């Protein structure tokens, strides 16, 4: 495998982690990045475009943080559950529309909520 091929595939584990942790299909993974499933296939073959790499790593970081903090088998349901704190959107919709920062704020608020 050439250095260029290794470089192109360097971000593939992040795509796989996001898909596995969030319980996404390839089409849903594409939706998360506002691209078609075919674009995800292209990313896997040719590498993730430079302009998308930071976003990919941010979303993968969020997925891995959720995997550490929650029961992993519950994550697919958690990321699909709407919440008033997210403007009646779910985590996946919030990532699509606003990015991960709003989700991190939501999770911080959720994990520090005392119920009083």
Residue frames as qw, qx, qy, qz and C-alpha x, y, z in Angstrom:
[[0.000, 0.891, 0.454, 0.000, 0.00, 0.00, 0.00],
 [0.424, 0.460, -0.017, 0.780, 1.44, 3.35, -1.00],
 [0.193, -0.223, -0.425, 0.856, 1.78, 6.32, 1.33],
 [0.288, -0.048, -0.223, -0.930, -0.88, 8.13, -0.71],
 [0.583, -0.286, -0.678, -0.345, -3.30, 5.21, -0.30],
 [0.459, -0.314, -0.666, 0.497, -2.61, 5.08, 3.44],
 [0.028, -0.113, -0.169, 0.979, -3.19, 8.82, 3.68],
 [0.422, -0.160, -0.430, -0.782, -6.47, 8.56, 1.80],
 [0.659, -0.324, -0.660, -0.158, -7.69, 5.79, 4.07],
 [0.258, 0.115, -0.598, 0.750, -6.55, 7.45, 7.30],
 [0.359, -0.079, 0.242, -0.898, -10.03, 8.84, 7.96],
 [0.588, -0.108, -0.683, -0.420, -11.92, 5.63, 7.16],
 [0.363, -0.215, -0.817, 0.393, -11.89, 4.45, 10.82],
 [0.129, 0.167, 0.322, -0.923, -13.65, 7.69, 11.81],
 [0.543, 0.024, -0.389, -0.744, -16.42, 7.00, 9.26],
 [0.579, -0.110, -0.806, -0.060, -16.72, 3.45, 10.56],
 [0.197, -0.159, -0.688, 0.680, -16.83, 4.59, 14.20],
 [0.329, 0.101, 0.089, -0.935, -19.56, 7.15, 13.53],
 [0.622, -0.003, -0.550, -0.557, -21.63, 4.62, 11.60],
 [0.535, -0.110, -0.821, 0.165, -21.19, 1.87, 14.21],
 [0.132, -0.140, -0.603, 0.774, -21.68, 3.99, 17.34],
 [0.369, 0.177, 0.100, -0.907, -24.70, 5.92, 16.05],
 [0.492, 0.251, 0.828, -0.094, -26.16, 2.82, 14.35],
 [0.377, 0.646, -0.084, -0.658, -26.37, 4.48, 10.94],
 [0.810, 0.406, 0.389, 0.169, -26.84, 3.11, 7.45],
 [0.504, 0.000, 0.296, 0.811, -24.50, 4.40, 4.75],
 [0.049, 0.670, 0.448, 0.590, -27.34, 6.66, 3.53],
 [0.441, -0.862, -0.250, 0.010, -27.85, 8.07, 7.05],
 [0.637, -0.395, 0.106, 0.654, -24.11, 8.61, 7.34],
 [0.330, 0.338, 0.394, 0.789, -24.30, 10.61, 4.12],
 [0.200, -0.826, -0.414, -0.327, -27.22, 12.62, 5.50],
 [0.591, -0.689, -0.158, 0.389, -25.15, 13.51, 8.56],
 [0.438, -0.331, 0.276, 0.789, -22.60, 15.16, 6.24],
 [0.421, 0.710, 0.148, -0.545, -25.24, 16.51, 3.82],
 [0.184, 0.459, -0.721, -0.484, -23.95, 14.29, 1.00],
 [0.874, 0.107, -0.230, -0.415, -25.32, 11.28, -0.86],
 [0.895, -0.288, 0.340, 0.010, -24.45, 7.74, 0.08],
 [0.827, 0.474, 0.042, 0.300, -22.40, 7.58, -3.11],
 [0.133, 0.858, -0.318, 0.381, -20.20, 10.39, -1.80],
 [0.659, -0.577, 0.450, -0.173, -19.48, 8.35, 1.32],
 [0.945, 0.146, 0.244, 0.161, -18.49, 5.46, -0.97],
 [0.536, 0.744, -0.121, 0.380, -16.18, 7.86, -2.82],
 [0.269, -0.826, 0.393, -0.301, -14.68, 9.04, 0.47],
 [0.860, -0.317, 0.399, -0.017, -13.93, 5.43, 1.37],
 [0.863, 0.356, 0.203, 0.297, -12.26, 4.80, -2.02],
 [0.484, 0.663, -0.003, 0.571, -10.51, 8.12, -2.65],
 [0.398, -0.114, -0.431, 0.802, -10.24, 9.65, 0.80],
 [0.086, -0.825, -0.500, 0.250, -12.22, 12.26, 2.68],
 [0.342, 0.751, 0.105, 0.555, -11.99, 15.71, 1.06],
 [0.403, 0.088, -0.393, 0.822, -9.72, 18.06, 3.00],
 [0.251, -0.347, -0.010, -0.903, -12.62, 20.48, 3.52],
 [0.768, -0.367, -0.298, -0.432, -14.60, 17.74, 5.33],
 [0.653, 0.099, -0.664, 0.351, -11.88, 16.26, 7.53],
 [0.011, -0.216, 0.513, -0.831, -12.25, 18.58, 10.53],
 [0.670, -0.152, 0.013, -0.727, -16.01, 18.01, 10.63],
 [0.836, 0.035, -0.537, -0.105, -15.48, 14.26, 10.31],
 [0.469, 0.134, -0.673, 0.556, -13.07, 14.24, 13.23],
 [0.270, -0.213, 0.346, -0.873, -15.38, 16.42, 15.36],
 [0.803, -0.107, -0.154, -0.566, -18.34, 14.09, 14.78],
 [0.781, 0.087, -0.603, 0.135, -16.18, 11.01, 15.39],
 [0.191, 0.234, -0.604, 0.737, -14.94, 12.59, 18.63],
 [0.542, -0.188, 0.185, -0.798, -18.52, 13.18, 19.75],
 [0.872, -0.011, -0.382, -0.305, -19.48, 9.60, 18.88],
 [0.631, 0.149, -0.655, 0.388, -16.52, 8.23, 20.84],
 [0.095, -0.251, 0.485, -0.832, -17.35, 10.48, 23.83],
 [0.740, -0.149, -0.016, -0.656, -20.92, 9.16, 23.84],
 [0.838, 0.081, -0.538, -0.029, -19.58, 5.62, 23.65],
 [0.368, 0.203, -0.660, 0.623, -17.47, 6.27, 26.78],
 [0.210, -0.143, 0.401, -0.880, -20.26, 7.98, 28.74],
 [0.739, 0.032, 0.077, -0.668, -23.34, 5.96, 27.80],
 [0.698, -0.011, 0.715, -0.018, -24.29, 2.33, 27.43],
 [0.053, -0.308, 0.633, 0.708, -23.18, 1.77, 23.82],
 [0.088, 0.330, 0.900, 0.270, -26.26, -0.23, 22.82],
 [0.049, 0.758, 0.545, -0.356, -28.47, 2.72, 23.84],
 [0.184, -0.432, 0.213, 0.857, -26.67, 5.31, 21.70],
 [0.055, 0.225, 0.701, 0.674, -28.62, 4.72, 18.45],
 [0.187, -0.725, -0.659, -0.074, -31.86, 5.45, 20.33],
 [0.331, -0.669, -0.204, 0.634, -30.38, 8.40, 22.25],
 [0.198, -0.257, 0.352, 0.878, -29.17, 10.15, 19.08],
 [0.085, -0.325, -0.712, -0.617, -32.62, 9.73, 17.48],
 [0.238, -0.665, -0.669, 0.232, -34.68, 11.01, 20.44],
 [0.094, 0.693, 0.159, 0.696, -35.96, 14.57, 20.12],
 [0.456, -0.457, -0.491, 0.584, -35.45, 16.94, 23.04],
 [0.005, 0.958, 0.284, 0.036, -36.77, 20.41, 23.83],
 [0.445, -0.737, 0.221, 0.458, -33.24, 21.48, 24.80],
 [0.403, -0.121, 0.618, 0.664, -32.27, 20.87, 21.17],
 [0.335, 0.303, -0.160, -0.878, -35.22, 22.81, 19.77],
 [0.818, 0.196, 0.376, -0.389, -37.28, 19.61, 19.42],
 [0.648, 0.555, -0.505, -0.131, -34.58, 18.08, 17.22],
 [0.950, -0.282, 0.043, 0.129, -32.56, 14.98, 17.92],
 [0.498, -0.637, 0.375, 0.453, -28.78, 14.83, 18.15],
 [0.573, 0.155, 0.602, 0.535, -28.33, 13.71, 14.54],
 [0.232, 0.833, 0.417, 0.279, -30.54, 16.53, 13.23],
 [0.283, -0.938, 0.042, 0.195, -28.69, 19.01, 15.42],
 [0.583, -0.345, 0.481, 0.556, -25.32, 17.87, 14.08],
 [0.467, 0.459, 0.583, 0.480, -26.65, 18.24, 10.53],
 [0.081, 0.894, 0.333, 0.288, -28.03, 21.74, 11.09],
 [0.249, -0.950, 0.113, -0.153, -25.76, 23.26, 13.75],
 [0.463, 0.549, -0.623, 0.310, -22.66, 21.10, 14.18],
 [0.691, -0.184, -0.655, 0.246, -21.28, 19.33, 17.22],
 [0.145, 0.216, -0.424, 0.868, -20.75, 22.32, 19.52],
 [0.557, -0.292, -0.016, -0.777, -24.47, 22.67, 20.23],
 [0.868, -0.160, -0.450, -0.137, -24.62, 18.95, 21.01],
 [0.542, 0.086, -0.572, 0.609, -21.68, 19.18, 23.41],
 [0.172, -0.267, 0.263, -0.911, -23.47, 22.06, 25.16],
 [0.764, -0.233, -0.239, -0.552, -26.63, 19.96, 25.36],
 [0.821, -0.063, -0.546, 0.156, -24.75, 16.98, 26.78],
 [0.277, 0.195, -0.510, 0.791, -22.98, 19.14, 29.35],
 [0.437, -0.254, 0.123, -0.854, -26.32, 20.55, 30.44],
 [0.844, -0.141, -0.375, -0.357, -27.91, 17.09, 30.45],
 [0.736, 0.016, -0.585, 0.341, -25.14, 15.42, 32.45],
 [0.199, 0.111, -0.477, 0.849, -25.04, 18.24, 35.01],
 [0.484, -0.417, -0.272, -0.720, -28.84, 18.47, 35.37],
 [0.021, 0.113, -0.827, 0.550, -29.86, 17.91, 38.98],
 [0.243, -0.458, -0.822, -0.235, -33.62, 17.89, 38.49],
 [0.216, -0.609, -0.532, 0.548, -34.27, 20.82, 40.81]]
